[in-house]
Amino acid sequence: MADPFEVRMRFTTLLTHLSASATASIKTAHYALKHRDMDEDLHSCILENLERGNNMNNRANIMYFLEHHADINMKEGGHEAYVEMVKRDIRRIVDAVAQSGANVKVVRRVVTSLGEKGVLTPNVLSGIESGLKEKEEKMGRLLGDEDGKPEGDKHAVDMTADGTADSHKVTPRPGPNSGKSNAVSKMDKRAIEQRIEEDRERNKRLRESVWAVTGDDDQELDKMWEEGSYLGEDERVIAGEEAEERLQFTRYHRMMLGT
């Protein structure tokens, strides 16, 4: 039997280093499945990483991981207890990932997917959506207050002792923490760039999955037939007219080459 402390540390490391790659999420989910005898302990690692982590991107990646986690454990040979734990703590998970109004779109996408898979009931989805809307409104009000707030001393003109305006401002000296603030800004910029790249990767995979067809050619033919079966009479008339136009163009082109 593996050392519980080592398993927990390894799982925490996997969660911390999650990226937009589906491979990373699947690998982490399989690790949890392998050590299913420690299910409560490993689930608590997920909650701790979400609630204690300061990285917004990592919280989003863990949220996406939960979708793969549920998929694997809903299949035959999976560990259904993991799915039940996600159901039980979904509101706590949502609050942790979407804290301060961040990652709302990420949470909405994942919980919608979990609802389609039958993990979450319509009532739970409705409650989560209400909470997400409140967070969005709160964030909108906060941003609106900041945009409408007067600049104050930023554009104010310094006043001299006799009340006249003094246009000569003293350039503030950099404080002892200015280097630290610059470092934080660089870190924030890297986090933003990382999030952009990860979202681009996820959207790319999402577009690919729209066209993905599992199975043999017969299933692909069935899918094309179903998608084409919704054509009405108007579409058939338009298609016939376009086909006739192509034939006319072909005849004209051949006639011109013959001359």
TORFITOR-409436 format. One record per atom (N, C-alpha, C, O): residue in three letters; x, y, z. Coordinates in pm, whole numbers, padded with zeros to 5 digits, always signed. Last residue first. Layout:
N
AlaXYZ ...
//
This chain:
259
Thr-01425+02749-07885 Thr-01405+02853-07984 Thr-01262+02902-07983 Thr-01226+02990-08060 Gly-01396+02579-07671 Gly-01409+02522-07805 Gly-01388+02624-07915 Gly-01339+02592-08023 Leu-01398+02750-07457 Leu-01273+02678-07489 Leu-01278+02619-07629 Leu-01176+02611-07697 Met-01664+02830-07465 Met-01560+02929-07486 Met-01427+02862-07521 Met-01352+02913-07604 Met-01790+02588-07407 Met-01816+02654-07536 Met-01707+02754-07568 Met-01661+02764-07682 Arg-01702+02544-07147 Arg-01663+02451-07252 Arg-01680+02513-07391 Arg-01597+02494-07480 His-01831+02759-07019 His-01685+02748-07015 His-01634+02656-07126 His-01534+02686-07191 Tyr-02099+02695-07060 Tyr-02044+02818-07116 Tyr-01892+02811-07124 Tyr-01832+02853-07223 Arg-02117+02457-06914 Arg-02143+02456-07057 Arg-02083+02578-07124 Arg-02023+02568-07231 Thr-02057+02558-06654 Thr-01971+02456-06714 Thr-01990+02452-06866 Thr-01892+02444-06940 Phe-02272+02732-06613 Phe-02136+02786-06616 Phe-02040+02688-06683 Phe-01953+02728-06759 Gln-02479+02545-06610 Gln-02475+02648-06714 Gln-02335+02708-06726 Gln-02286+02732-06837 Leu-02411+02402-06380 Leu-02413+02335-06509 Leu-02406+02435-06624 Leu-02336+02413-06722 Arg-02443+02602-06186 Arg-02310+02542-06206 Arg-02302+02470-06341 Arg-02200+02477-06409 Glu-02717+02646-06208 Glu-02623+02753-06240 Glu-02483+02699-06264 Glu-02413+02746-06354 Glu-02813+02399-06115 Glu-02838+02438-06254 Glu-02744+02549-06298 Glu-02695+02548-06411 Ala-02733+02414-05847 Ala-02678+02308-05932 Ala-02696+02343-06080 Ala-02607+02319-06161 Glu-02890+02629-05762 Glu-02744+02642-05762 Glu-02679+02536-05849 Glu-02581+02563-05918 Glu-03143+02512-05788 Glu-03108+02630-05867 Glu-02957+02649-05874 Glu-02903+02681-05980 Gly-03125+02305-05598 Gly-03145+02274-05739 Gly-03108+02390-05829 Gly-03049+02370-05935 Ala-03097+02454-05362 Ala-02989+02365-05403 Ala-03002+02328-05551 Ala-02902+02320-05623 Ile-03347+02579-05359 Ile-03226+02661-05371 Ile-03109+02575-05418 Ile-03031+02617-05504 Val-03511+02355-05325 Val-03526+02438-05444 Val-03400+02521-05468 Val-03351+02532-05580 Arg-03422+02265-05075 Arg-03407+02177-05192 Arg-03419+02258-05322 Arg-03345+02233-05417 Glu-03496+02477-04910 Glu-03354+02445-04925 Glu-03329+02358-05048 Glu-03229+02374-05117 Asp-03773+02455-04933 Asp-03704+02575-04981 Asp-03556+02548-05004 Asp-03499+02590-05104 Glu-03832+02213-04809 Glu-03853+02225-04954 Glu-03779+02345-05010 Glu-03728+02340-05122 Gly-03564+02158-04565 Gly-03701+02173-04609 Gly-03711+02187-04759 Gly-03611+02176-04830 Leu-03348+01945-04388 Leu-03366+02035-04501 Leu-03513+02038-04542 Leu-03577+01934-04554 Tyr-03299+01763-04195 Tyr-03378+01879-04154 Tyr-03401+01977-04269 Tyr-03464+02081-04250 Ser-03128+01572-04286 Ser-03270+01539-04289 Ser-03359+01657-04250 Ser-03480+01651-04269 Gly-02864+01632-04244 Gly-02925+01673-04371 Gly-03073+01651-04377 Gly-03140+01705-04465 Glu-02817+01522-03998 Glu-02803+01667-04012 Glu-02867+01717-04141 Glu-02918+01829-04146 Glu-02861+01254-04060 Glu-02947+01320-03962 Glu-02939+01472-03976 Glu-03041+01541-03968 Trp-02655+01211-04244 Trp-02793+01192-04286 Trp-02889+01264-04192 Trp-02986+01326-04236 Met-02429+01252-04088 Met-02453+01341-04202 Met-02598+01333-04247 Met-02659+01433-04284 Lys-02464+01037-03911 Lys-02464+01174-03860 Lys-02492+01274-03972 Lys-02569+01368-03954 Asp-02444+00819-04083 Asp-02568+00842-04009 Asp-02577+00985-03958 Asp-02684+01047-03960 Leu-02179+00848-04166 Leu-02286+00861-04264 Leu-02420+00890-04196 Leu-02498+00972-04243 Glu-02053+00795-03922 Glu-02034+00926-03984 Glu-02143+00952-04087 Glu-02195+01063-04096 Gln-02130+00531-03889 Gln-02176+00631-03793 Gln-02160+00772-03848 Gln-02244+00859-03824 Asp-01999+00415-04106 Asp-02145+00410-04100 Asp-02200+00513-04003 Asp-02303+00575-04029 Asp-01727+00436-04054 Asp-01786+00525-04154 Asp-01938+00526-04149 Asp-02000+00626-04183 Asp-01709+00388-03691 Asp-01670+00365-03830 Asp-01742+00462-03924 Asp-01807+00556-03880 Gly-01631+00590-03396 Gly-01680+00471-03465 Gly-01637+00465-03609 Gly-01539+00530-03648 Thr-01707+00934-03349 Thr-01653+00808-03298 Thr-01710+00693-03378 Thr-01824+00698-03423 Val-01614+01235-03476 Val-01711+01127-03491 Val-01646+00998-03444 Val-01542+00959-03495 Ala-01578+01584-03433 Ala-01531+01449-03403 Ala-01644+01348-03414 Ala-01756+01373-03368 Trp-01659+01838-03461 Trp-01653+01758-03583 Trp-01612+01614-03557 Trp-01612+01531-03648 Val-01644+01931-03204 Val-01771+01946-03274 Val-01776+01855-03396 Val-01881+01802-03432 Ser-01382+01906-03130 Ser-01476+01805-03080 Ser-01612+01815-03149 Ser-01686+01717-03152 Glu-01266+02132-03241 Glu-01233+02001-03297 Glu-01336+01896-03255 Glu-01372+01809-03334 Arg-01367+02328-03074 Arg-01405+02329-03216 Arg-01377+02195-03280 Arg-01455+02148-03363 Leu-01239+02252-02838 Leu-01385+02252-02844 Leu-01433+02251-02988 Leu-01530+02182-03021 Arg-00972+02291-02897 Arg-01019+02154-02873 Arg-01171+02146-02883 Arg-01225+02046-02931 Lys-00982+02572-02916 Lys-00939+02492-03030 Lys-00988+02349-03016 Lys-01040+02291-03112 Asn-01051+02640-02658 Asn-01144+02670-02766 Asn-01110+02592-02892 Asn-01199+02550-02966 Arg-00815+02557-02525 Arg-00944+02494-02494 Arg-01046+02518-02606 Arg-01119+02426-02644 Glu-00626+02733-02638 Glu-00611+02587-02655 Glu-00743+02515-02629 Glu-00779+02423-02702 Arg-00722+02977-02549 Arg-00713+02952-02692 Arg-00703+02802-02720 Arg-00764+02751-02815 Asp-00692+02944-02275 Asp-00827+02958-02329 Asp-00828+02932-02479 Asp-00921+02872-02532 Glu-00410+02938-02268 Glu-00487+02821-02225 Glu-00630+02827-02278 Glu-00684+02725-02320 Glu-00343+03196-02357 Glu-00297+03079-02432 Glu-00379+02955-02396 Glu-00414+02877-02484 Ile-00464+03349-02155 Ile-00503+03367-02295 Ile-00465+03245-02377 Ile-00545+03195-02457 Arg-00321+03264-01930 Arg-00465+03238-01938 Arg-00514+03251-02082 Arg-00596+03171-02127 Gln-00066+03362-01990 Gln-00086+03218-01975 Gln-00234+03183-01990 Gln-00269+03084-02055 Glu-00115+03635-01984 Glu-00072+03573-02110 Glu-00093+03422-02106 Glu-00134+03362-02205 Ile-00181+03661-01712 Ile-00279+03696-01814 Ile-00244+03630-01947 Ile-00331+03574-02014 Ala+00060+03584-01592 Ala-00061+03507-01564 Ala-00168+03534-01669 Ala-00238+03442-01712 Arg+00228+03786-01686 Arg+00253+03647-01726 Arg+00130+03561-01704 Arg+00099+03474-01786 Lys+00112+04002-01553 Lys+00114+03999-01699 Lys+00138+03857-01750 Lys+00075+03815-01847 Asp+00160+03936-01288 Asp+00022+03946-01334 Asp+00017+03937-01486 Asp-00072+03873-01542 Met+00439+03952-01288 Met+00375+03824-01261 Met+00231+03824-01311 Met+00185+03727-01370 Lys+00468+04224-01335 Lys+00521+04129-01434 Lys+00458+03991-01415 Lys+00427+03922-01512 Ser+00354+04322-01102 Ser+00293+04354-01230 Ser+00339+04258-01338 Ser+00260+04215-01422 Val+00535+04225-00914 Val+00398+04175-00911 Val+00329+04201-01044 Val+00256+04116-01094 Ala+00755+04379-00983 Ala+00763+04233-00997 Ala+00625+04171-00998 Ala+00598+04077-01074 Asn+00662+04629-00914 Asn+00693+04600-01054 Asn+00700+04451-01079 Asn+00656+04402-01183 Ser+00643+04597-00638 Ser+00520+04617-00715 Ser+00543+04591-00863 Ser+00455+04536-00930 Lys+00915+04571-00574 Lys+00825+04459-00547 Lys+00696+04473-00629 Lys+00646+04375-00683 Gly+01007+04823-00637 Gly+01060+04707-00709 Gly+00970+04586-00694 Gly+00950+04509-00787 Ser+00871+04975-00449 Ser+00840+04991-00591 Ser+00891+04874-00673 Ser+00825+04831-00768 Asn+00913+04978-00180 Asn+00841+04862-00232 Asn+00812+04871-00381 Asn+00738+04788-00435 Pro+01038+05215-00123 Pro+01116+05093-00104 Pro+01047+04971-00163 Pro+01113+04871-00192 Gly+00930+05442-00388 Gly+00940+05394-00252 Gly+01018+05265-00243 Gly+01061+05211-00345 Pro+01049+05690-00605 Pro+01007+05550-00588 Pro+01030+05503-00447 Pro+01139+05521-00391 Arg+00923+06016-00552 Arg+01035+05923-00555 Arg+00985+05780-00538 Arg+00890+05755-00465 Pro+00713+06212-00759 Pro+00732+06128-00640 Pro+00849+06033-00658 Pro+00870+05977-00765 Thr+00787+06529-00872 Thr+00781+06389-00912 Thr+00806+06300-00792 Thr+00911+06312-00728 Val+00586+06797-00795 Val+00708+06726-00758 Val+00691+06580-00796 Val+00594+06516-00758 Lys+00459+07022-01035 Lys+00441+06911-00940 Lys+00575+06846-00914 Lys+00663+06840-01000 His+00364+07331-01108 His+00487+07252-01096 His+00468+07145-00990 His+00462+07175-00871 Ser+00146+07487-01099 Ser+00149+07385-01204 Ser+00273+07298-01195 Ser+00284+07200-01269 Asp-00049+07601-00854 Asp+00092+07574-00881 Asp+00100+07459-00979 Asp+00065+07345-00946 Ala-00290+07851-00811 Ala-00254+07719-00862 Ala-00106+07710-00889 Ala-00046+07804-00941 Thr-00325+08024-00498 Thr-00308+08020-00644 Thr-00260+07883-00685 Thr-00200+07808-00608 Gly-00333+08036-00223 Gly-00451+07986-00293 Gly-00437+07982-00442 Gly-00530+07940-00510 Asp-00107+08099-00088 Asp-00201+08208-00110 Asp-00321+08166-00195 Asp-00401+08250-00235 Ala+00033+07851-00083 Ala-00021+07905+00043 Ala-00123+08015+00019 Ala-00219+08027+00096 Thr-00076+07665-00374 Thr+00024+07728-00289 Thr-00045+07789-00168 Thr-00166+07779-00153 Met-00189+07346-00482 Met-00221+07483-00442 Met-00112+07537-00351 Met-00062+07466-00263 Asp-00170+07138-00768 Asp-00122+07171-00635 Asp-00151+07318-00605 Asp-00137+07404-00692 Val-00448+07009-00931 Val-00339+07107-00937 Val-00300+07144-00795 Val-00385+07177-00712 Ala-00521+06664-01001 Ala-00544+06788-00927 Ala-00423+06879-00937 Ala-00309+06833-00951 His-00500+06420-01110 His-00501+06531-01204 His-00524+06664-01131 His-00544+06766-01197 Lys-00471+06273-00870 Lys-00394+06232-00988 Lys-00386+06348-01087 Lys-00279+06373-01143 Asp-00626+06335-00658 Asp-00497+06402-00665 Asp-00420+06370-00792 Asp-00317+06431-00820 Gly-00912+06244-00835 Gly-00858+06302-00712 Gly-00725+06372-00736 Gly-00714+06457-00824 Glu-01059+06111-01024 Glu-00916+06081-01017 Glu-00850+06141-00894 Glu-00744+06095-00853 Pro-01371+05981-00919 Pro-01285+06092-00958 Pro-01140+06059-00936 Pro-01103+05989-00841 Lys-01512+05682-01052 Lys-01451+05747-00936 Lys-01363+05863-00981 Lys-01286+05845-01076 Gly-01608+05534-01255 Gly-01671+05663-01232 Gly-01610+05741-01117 Gly-01652+05853-01088 Asp-01459+05301-01247 Asp-01451+05384-01366 Asp-01506+05523-01342 Asp-01457+05620-01400 Glu-01531+05202-00998 Glu-01392+05240-01019 Glu-01377+05331-01140 Glu-01298+05425-01140 Asp-01800+05149-01040 Asp-01761+05246-00937 Asp-01619+05294-00959 Asp-01589+05412-00941 Gly-01781+04950-01235 Gly-01845+05076-01266 Gly-01809+05184-01168 Gly-01790+05299-01207 Leu-01662+04744-01095 Leu-01589+04805-01206 Leu-01648+04939-01244 Leu-01575+05031-01281 Leu-01874+04695-00916 Leu-01742+04732-00866 Leu-01660+04801-00974 Leu-01597+04903-00949 Arg-02080+04621-01085 Arg-02094+04742-01003 Arg-01959+04790-00953 Arg-01932+04910-00949 Gly-01969+04385-01190 Gly-02002+04497-01278 Gly-02016+04627-01201 Gly-01969+04732-01246 Met-01952+04228-00961 Met-01829+04266-01029 Met-01853+04385-01121 Met-01770+04475-01129 Lys-02226+04202-00914 Lys-02140+04264-00812 Lys-02010+04311-00874 Lys-01962+04421-00844 Glu-02305+04066-01143 Glu-02358+04200-01115 Glu-02272+04275-01014 Glu-02247+04395-01028 Glu-02162+03827-01108 Glu-02139+03911-01225 Glu-02187+04053-01202 Glu-02118+04150-01237 Lys-02276+03731-00872 Lys-02133+03763-00874 Lys-02100+03854-00993 Lys-02019+03946-00980 Glu-02537+03691-00961 Glu-02511+03787-00853 Glu-02365+03829-00852 Glu-02332+03946-00834 Lys-02492+03491-01147 Lys-02543+03620-01192 Lys-02520+03728-01087 Lys-02487+03842-01120 Leu-02413+03285-00976 Leu-02318+03339-01074 Leu-02362+03474-01126 Leu-02279+03563-01146 Gly-02650+03233-00835 Gly-02532+03282-00764 Gly-02430+03344-00858 Gly-02368+03444-00824 Ser-02808+03139-01044 Ser-02849+03259-00970 Ser-02730+03320-00896 Ser-02712+03442-00894 Glu-02666+02908-01114 Glu-02678+03018-01210 Glu-02718+03148-01142 Glu-02668+03255-01176 Ile-02708+02751-00888 Ile-02572+02795-00921 Ile-02577+02914-01015 Ile-02502+03010-00998 Gly-02985+02706-00906 Gly-02928+02776-00790 Gly-02790+02830-00817 Gly-02756+02940-00775 Ser-02995+02564-01149 Ser-03066+02692-01135 Ser-03012+02773-01018 Ser-02995+02895-01029 Leu-02850+02336-01082 Leu-02802+02425-01187 Leu-02866+02563-01177 Leu-02800+02665-01195 Val-03024+02225-00894 Val-02889+02267-00852 Val-02832+02365-00954 Val-02772+02466-00916 Asn-03242+02170-01060 Asn-03258+02261-00945 Asn-03123+02314-00897 Asn-03109+02432-00865 Pro-03137+01984-01247 Pro-03180+02118-01291 Pro-03195+02217-01176 Pro-03164+02335-01192 Thr-02846+01817-01100 Thr-02989+01826-01132 Thr-03024+01968-01178 Thr-02950+02062-01151 Leu-02541+01688-01225 Leu-02612+01791-01149 Leu-02757+01799-01194 Leu-02786+01788-01314 Val-02484+01469-01388 Val-02419+01479-01257 Val-02495+01577-01167 Val-02512+01552-01048 Gly-02575+01453-01644 Gly-02659+01398-01539 Gly-02598+01402-01400 Gly-02653+01345-01306 Lys-02448+01580-01846 Lys-02405+01442-01820 Lys-02488+01376-01709 Lys-02473+01256-01684 Glu-02556+01830-01827 Glu-02588+01749-01945 Glu-02550+01603-01926 Glu-02613+01513-01982 Gly-02430+01914-01591 Gly-02575+01895-01594 Gly-02619+01809-01711 Gly-02708+01726-01698 Leu-02170+01934-01677 Leu-02202+01833-01574 Leu-02352+01809-01567 Leu-02396+01697-01539 Ser-02204+02150-01853 Ser-02162+02020-01905 Ser-02194+01908-01806 Ser-02239+01801-01845 Thr-02268+02346-01667 Thr-02364+02312-01772 Thr-02333+02175-01831 Thr-02422+02095-01854 Val-02032+02355-01523 Val-02152+02305-01455 Val-02262+02271-01556 Val-02341+02179-01534 Val-01858+02457-01725 Val-01835+02325-01667 Val-01962+02271-01601 Val-01997+02155-01620 Arg-01966+02711-01787 Arg-01945+02610-01893 Arg-01934+02470-01833 Arg-01992+02375-01885 Arg-01964+02840-01539 Arg-02091+02819-01611 Arg-02076+02710-01717 Arg-02165+02626-01733 Val-01690+02850-01482 Val-01780+02774-01396 Val-01909+02741-01470 Val-01958+02628-01464 Val-01606+03021-01690 Val-01549+02887-01676 Val-01644+02799-01595 Val-01675+02686-01635 Lys-01746+03252-01635 Lys-01771+03182-01760 Lys-01720+03039-01755 Lys-01782+02948-01809 Val-01629+03325-01388 Val-01771+03293-01395 Val-01803+03214-01521 Val-01879+03117-01515 Asn-01370+03400-01315 Asn-01392+03265-01368 Asn-01540+03227-01380 Asn-01572+03108-01381 Ala-01460+03627-01048 Ala-01368+03577-01150 Ala-01410+03437-01194 Ala-01478+03365-01120 Gly-01611+03715-00838 Gly-01665+03734-00972 Gly-01574+03686-01083 Gly-01606+03703-01201 Ser-01499+03647-00597 Ser-01483+03786-00641 Ser-01531+03808-00784 Ser-01495+03908-00846 Gln-01475+03307-00699 Gln-01469+03407-00594 Gln-01437+03544-00652 Gln-01357+03556-00745 Ala-01515+03081-00850 Ala-01569+03208-00899 Ala-01566+03317-00793 Ala-01647+03409-00797 Val-01401+02876-00699 Val-01347+02905-00833 Val-01391+03044-00880 Val-01313+03115-00943 Ala-01551+02882-00460 Ala-01405+02894-00456 Ala-01348+02934-00592 Ala-01257+03017-00599 Asp-01813+02849-00544 Asp-01776+02970-00470 Asp-01625+02991-00468 Asp-01577+03105-00474 Val-01791+02592-00661 Val-01825+02708-00743 Val-01785+02838-00674 Val-01729+02927-00737 Ile-01737+02438-00433 Ile-01641+02443-00543 Ile-01664+02567-00628 Ile-01570+02639-00662 Arg-01971+02470-00290 Arg-01845+02512-00229 Arg-01738+02528-00337 Arg-01658+02621-00332 Arg-02144+02349-00471 Arg-02161+02492-00438 Arg-02034+02548-00374 Arg-01995+02661-00403 Ile-02050+02081-00475 Ile-02044+02164-00595 Ile-02059+02313-00564 Ile-01992+02395-00627 Asp-02034+01878-00291 Asp-01958+02001-00263 Asp-01958+02098-00379 Asp-01875+02189-00384 Arg-02193+01670-00394 Arg-02214+01718-00256 Arg-02152+01855-00234 Arg-02211+01940-00167 Lys-02085+01626-00649 Lys-02225+01669-00632 Lys-02245+01736-00497 Lys-02306+01842-00486 Val-01833+01534-00571 Val-01844+01656-00651 Val-01985+01712-00641 Val-02002+01833-00625 Met-01911+01300-00440 Met-01843+01406-00364 Met-01849+01539-00439 Met-01866+01645-00378 Glu-02015+01151-00649 Glu-02104+01193-00541 Glu-02042+01305-00458 Glu-02113+01394-00411 Val-01782+01106-00793 Val-01889+01185-00853 Val-01985+01236-00746 Val-02030+01351-00751 Tyr-01645+00942-00612 Tyr-01588+01071-00651 Tyr-01695+01163-00710 Tyr-01697+01282-00681 Ala-01806+00715-00604 Ala-01800+00801-00484 Ala-01741+00938-00517 Ala-01780+01039-00457 Glu-01763+00572-00834 Glu-01880+00659-00828 Glu-01878+00753-00708 Glu-01940+00859-00712 His-01499+00516-01013 His-01529+00520-00869 His-01641+00621-00848 His-01617+00742-00844 Gly-01507+00292-01300 Gly-01477+00415-01229 Gly-01516+00405-01081 Gly-01559+00300-01033 Gly-01598+00072-01425 Gly-01465+00063-01367 Gly-01423+00189-01295 Gly-01315+00193-01235 Glu-01778+00254-01662 Glu-01759+00125-01597 Glu-01615+00113-01549 Glu-01521+00141-01624 Lys-01790+00608-01586 Lys-01782+00492-01674 Lys-01765+00365-01593 Lys-01741+00367-01472 Met-01769+00801-01402 Met-01905+00760-01436 Met-01906+00637-01526 Met-02008+00571-01541 Asn-01503+00860-01388 Asn-01561+00784-01277 Asn-01708+00749-01297 Asn-01765+00676-01216 Ile-01454+01007-01620 Ile-01383+00881-01598 Ile-01452+00797-01492 Ile-01458+00674-01504 Asp-01623+01233-01582 Asp-01637+01144-01698 Asp-01576+01007-01672 Asp-01639+00904-01698 Ala-01521+01355-01350 Ala-01655+01297-01349 Ala-01673+01198-01463 Ala-01731+01091-01445 His-01271+01435-01449 His-01279+01352-01328 His-01414+01281-01322 His-01421+01162-01292 His-01341+01611-01649 His-01276+01484-01685 His-01285+01385-01570 His-01305+01265-01591 Glu-01450+01807-01475 Glu-01532+01750-01581 Glu-01474+01616-01627 Glu-01548+01519-01644 Leu-01237+01878-01316 Leu-01349+01809-01253 Leu-01443+01747-01357 Leu-01507+01645-01330 Phe-01074+02026-01486 Phe-01033+01891-01450 Phe-01150+01811-01392 Phe-01162+01691-01417 Tyr-01199+02272-01483 Tyr-01207+02192-01605 Tyr-01169+02046-01578 Tyr-01223+01954-01639 Met-01121+02341-01222 Met-01263+02331-01255 Met-01282+02248-01382 Met-01371+02163-01388 Ile-00847+02353-01250 Ile-00903+02248-01163 Ile-01052+02231-01192 Ile-01103+02119-01188 Asn-00832+02579-01415 Asn-00786+02449-01465 Asn-00839+02334-01382 Asn-00873+02228-01436 Ala-00925+02777-01239 Ala-01000+02747-01361 Ala-00961+02610-01417 Ala-01047+02534-01460 Arg-00722+02771-01051 Arg-00858+02738-01009 Arg-00945+02703-01130 Arg-01028+02612-01124 Asn-00512+02859-01210 Asn-00509+02723-01158 Asn-00647+02679-01110 Asn-00684+02563-01125 Asn-00587+03124-01259 Asn-00576+03029-01370 Asn-00580+02885-01321 Asn-00643+02800-01382 Met-00569+03242-01007 Met-00699+03232-01071 Met-00697+03130-01184 Met-00795+03057-01204 Asn-00393+03153-00733 Asn-00380+03162-00878 Asn-00516+03138-00943 Asn-00571+03029-00936 Asn-00406+03105-00469 Asn-00423+03244-00508 Asn-00421+03261-00659 Asn-00444+03372-00709 Gly-00561+02839-00287 Gly-00477+02885-00397 Gly-00510+03028-00436 Gly-00626+03068-00436 Arg-00750+02767-00103 Arg-00628+02831-00053 Arg-00541+02888-00165 Arg-00456+02974-00140 Glu-00959+02658-00248 Glu-00987+02761-00148 Glu-00863+02834-00098 Glu-00872+02949-00056 Leu-00843+02473-00424 Leu-00933+02575-00474 Leu-00949+02691-00376 Leu-00953+02807-00416 Asn-00694+02310-00259 Asn-00626+02383-00367 Asn-00713+02494-00422 Asn-00663+02599-00463 Glu-00900+02207-00095 Glu-00795+02290-00037 Glu-00723+02371-00143 Glu-00694+02489-00122 Leu-01047+02054-00279 Leu-01109+02169-00211 Leu-01004+02263-00154 Leu-01018+02385-00164 Ile-00853+01862-00348 Ile-00913+01948-00451 Ile-00972+02073-00387 Ile-00950+02184-00435 Cys-00808+01739-00104 Cys-00698+01811-00169 Cys-00751+01906-00275 Cys-00701+02018-00290 Ser-01048+01611-00061 Ser-01018+01726+00024 Ser-00901+01807-00033 Ser-00894+01928-00013 His-01014+01404-00240 His-01116+01506-00268 His-01092+01631-00184 His-01114+01744-00229 Leu-00823+01259-00104 Leu-00786+01323-00231 Leu-00889+01429-00270 Leu-00854+01531-00329 Asp-00975+01175+00118 Asp-00851+01252+00138 Asp-00814+01327+00010 Asp-00778+01445+00016 Glu-01176+01026+00000 Glu-01210+01144+00080 Glu-01089+01236+00097 Glu-01100+01358+00092 Asp-01019+00815-00129 Asp-01105+00909-00203 Asp-01137+01036-00125 Asp-01126+01146-00181 Met-00830+00619-00100 Met-00810+00745-00026 Met-00901+00854-00084 Met-00864+00972-00086 Asp-00893+00423-00273 Asp-00909+00390-00131 Asp-00888+00513-00043 Asp-00924+00512+00075 Arg-00819+00514-00520 Arg-00958+00537-00478 Arg-00982+00503-00332 Arg-01079+00550-00272 His-00586+00552-00671 His-00581+00555-00524 His-00720+00585-00468 His-00736+00669-00380 Lys-00672+00552-00935 Lys-00579+00447-00891 Lys-00575+00437-00739 Lys-00563+00328-00683 Leu-00818+00787-00943 Leu-00888+00659-00955 Leu-00801+00544-00906 Leu-00850+00450-00844 Ala-00615+00974-00927 Ala-00714+00968-00819 Ala-00789+00835-00822 Ala-00820+00778-00718 Tyr-00493+00915-01171 Tyr-00416+00900-01046 Tyr-00511+00889-00928 Tyr-00492+00806-00839 His-00691+00984-01347 His-00654+00844-01337 His-00572+00817-01211 His-00581+00710-01151 Ala-00688+01262-01312 Ala-00809+01186-01279 Ala-00778+01038-01262 Ala-00832+00972-01173 Thr-00433+01323-01409 Thr-00465+01350-01268 Thr-00588+01271-01224 Thr-00591+01218-01113 Lys-00467+01250-01678 Lys-00362+01185-01597 Lys-00393+01203-01448 Lys-00380+01109-01370 Ile-00665+01429-01753 Ile-00694+01285-01755 Ile-00593+01209-01669 Ile-00628+01116-01597 Ser-00525+01672-01731 Ser-00645+01648-01650 Ser-00676+01499-01641 Ser-00709+01449-01534 Ala-00321+01634-01921 Ala-00286+01659-01780 Ala-00405+01631-01689 Ala-00389+01572-01582 Thr-00470+01606-02156 Thr-00386+01495-02109 Thr-00351+01511-01962 Thr-00352+01414-01887 Ala-00576+01850-02206 Ala-00667+01746-02158 Ala-00588+01627-02103 Ala-00635+01557-02013 Ser-00413+02146-02112 Ser-00402+02016-02179 Ser-00499+01915-02119 Ser-00504+01897-01997 Ala-00407+02368-01962 Ala-00522+02353-02051 Ala-00522+02219-02122 Ala-00621+02183-02187 Ser-00277+02222-01655 Ser-00278+02321-01762 Ser-00403+02301-01847 Ser-00493+02226-01809 Leu-00169+02166-01320 Leu-00265+02145-01427 Leu-00256+02258-01529 Leu-00231+02373-01495 His-00005+02182-01100 His+00058+02197-01231 His-00038+02166-01345 His+00006+02142-01458 Thr-00168+02131-00883 Thr-00101+02261-00891 Thr-00047+02287-01031 Thr-00044+02402-01076 Leu-00239+01865-00923 Leu-00341+01970-00930 Leu-00278+02108-00950 Leu-00329+02190-01026 Leu+00010+01741-00883 Leu-00059+01728-01012 Leu-00165+01836-01029 Leu-00178+01893-01137 Thr+00052+01808-00615 Thr+00144+01857-00718 Thr+00080+01851-00856 Thr+00093+01944-00936 Thr-00154+01664-00496 Thr-00153+01809-00484 Thr-00062+01871-00590 Thr-00095+01975-00648 Phe-00065+01407-00553 Phe-00190+01453-00611 Phe-00199+01606-00606 Phe-00246+01669-00701 Arg+00168+01400-00397 Arg+00176+01381-00541 Arg+00051+01434-00610 Arg+00059+01498-00715 Met+00061+01430-00141 Met+00154+01530-00193 Met+00164+01522-00345 Met+00167+01624-00414 Arg-00093+01194-00123 Arg-00156+01325-00111 Arg-00067+01435-00170 Arg-00116+01523-00241 Val+00105+00999-00143 Val-00004+01005-00242 Val-00069+01143-00241 Val-00096+01201-00346 Glu+00255+01055+00087 Glu+00317+01068-00045 Glu+00212+01079-00154 Glu+00227+01158-00247 Phe+00068+00997+00285 Phe+00123+01132+00276 Phe+00183+01155+00138 Phe+00166+01262+00079 Pro+00019+00720+00242 Pro-00088+00820+00226 Pro-00035+00963+00210 Pro-00088+01040+00130 Asp+00219+00507+00055 Asp+00219+00595+00171 Asp+00115+00705+00152 Asp+00123+00778+00053 Ala+00049+00223-00084 Ala+00128+00345-00095 Ala+00116+00429+00031 Ala+00017+00423+00103 Met+00085-00121+00000 Met+00000+00000+00000 Met+00088+00125+00000 Met+00187+00133+00073 
//
